[in-house]
Amino acid sequence: MNSLDFQLFVSSGGSKMKEEELVNKLLKEHEEFRKAKELHSGLARQLDEMEQKSHLTPQDEIDIKILKKKKLAFKDQMEKILLQYR
């Protein structure tokens, strides 16, 4: 379970299986949810790569903050969609 899945599970207060089933269903059937998840995952990979650097420039630090805000926006978008289907 990745951190997003865990956070969704914890925030839902429901069973892990039901939440996982809902996420999988939305990934297959809901274009907006699928795109948000793909973009969120892509930003997570970019952040991981940037944070692996041994030295961060001031611009790197700014870029990381921007990426984190974008990633959070996609997470919020997915959560709003999930709330509609819970």
QUIGIRA-V524691 format. One line per field, one symbol per residue. ss: DSSP state (@ for helix, = for strand, . for the rest). burial: + if it has 24 or more other C-alpha atoms within 12 Angstrom, else -. A space follows every 10 residues. Layout:
# QUIGIRA-V524691
ss: ???
burial: ???
This chain:
# QUIGIRA-V524691
ss: ..@@@@@@@@ @@...@@@@@ @@@@@@@@@. @@@@@@@@@@ @@@@@@@@@@ @......@@@ @@@@@@@@@@ @@@@@@@@@@ @@@@@.
burial: ---++--++- --------++ -++--+---- --++-++-++ +-++--+--- ---------- ---+--++-- +--++--++- ++----
